[in-house]
Amino acid sequence: MIRKAKFPRKVSVVAYSQALPAIGKFLGSNSSDLSHFDALLDRLAAKERREQGYHSEEAKRCQSAIEAFKTAFAKCATRKFRFTLGPQDIGLKISGVRVNVRLDAGVIEEAKDGQMFSGGTVLMMASTPDARKHIDDKRKHVAAIIHWALQDGASQMEPLPKLCMSFDPFGGEIIKAPTSHDRLRKAMTASCHEVAARWADIEPPAGYDGPNWQ
């Protein structure tokens, strides 16, 4: 796993490249008017018909993601949250390893006494059975890491676990950060400590033809 991180075989292609920004912008607008997506859905449908290969498939994926989000948004209790525009990158350093946490939208809550609390949400897109297996165990971890990153000083307001969430549109579910997090943080700290200790000694895989790494 460390070798794959240090010597990636190829640049990862970001899926849902048009759906994610549109959903983040919608959340940040704090609107409940889902017609916000109508024009984009029309453009994506036209692109799906016009293009071929990856571009056509990506347009189709984005349409599915937006429709799934619309259904989930109407079903989940999202209107009680006040969202802020994303994306926002938050750096979290664990045992010498820098972890980047990218929020698709921030979350703010004002208490009755006027005190402000913070949180954030990450959209986790997984439509196929294999992809869903990949994220099922990670949704709670992602929400917990959001809370940790904000708690580590990324927010001037106190972050609350209930405001730190992973939003799973295809699953129609919002997973919030657990209030008990010691076990997860200890496991992540131990893993990052091992990564930092071994990083310099990890050599490239057989057949590596990338840039000079020494």
Residue, then its C-alpha position, 0 to 999 in steps of 0.5 A: m500500500i505504501r509503494k502504491a501511494k509513493f509510486p502511483r502507476k497512473v493519474s487517477v481520473v476523477a469520476y462525477s466531475q460535473a456532478l460533484p461541483a454542482i451538488g456542492k454549489f447547490l448545498g452552499s446555496n441553502s436552497s431547496d429548489l431542485s430545479h437548480f439542476d435542470a439545465l445541467l441535466d439537459r446538458l449532460a443528456a445531450k453530451e451523453r448522446r453526442e459523445q462516445g466512450y468515457h465522455s459519454e459514460e461520464a455524462k451518464r454517471c453524472q446524471s445518475a449521481i444528480e438524480a440520486f442526490k435529488t432523491a436523497f436530499a428530499k428524503c434526508a433531514t438536510r434542511k436543518f443544516r446551514f451549508t457553506l460553499g466548498p470545496q475546501d481542503i483541510g490539512l491534517k498531520i498525523s505522525g508526520v503524514r499529511v492527510n488532505v481532507r476535501l470537504d464538498a461543503g461546510v456546515i454551520e449551526e447556530a445555537k439558541d445562545g448565539q454560539m456557532f458550531s462547525g462541521g463539513t460534508v463529503l459526498m461519497m459516490a458509489s453506484t455499483p455493487d463493487a463500489r458500494k462494498h468499497i465505501d460501506d465501511k468507510r463512510k463512518h471513518v470519513a465523517a470521523i476524519i472530518h471531525w478530527a481535521l476541524q478539531d485540529g484547528a482548521s475551524q475557528m468554531e467548535p466542530l460537533p460530531k453531528l455536523c461532520m458527515s459523509f453524504d451517500p446519495f446512492g445509498g440515500e443516507i447521511i452518516k455522522a461522525p461518532t462521538s467516541h473516536d479514540r479507537l479510530r484515531k489510535a489506529m490511524t496514528a499507528s498506521c501513519h507512524e509506520v508509513a512515515a518510518r518506512w517511506a524513505d526505504i520503499e523502492p519502486p515496483a518492478g518495471y517502474d518507468g516514472p520520474n527519478w525518485q531518489 
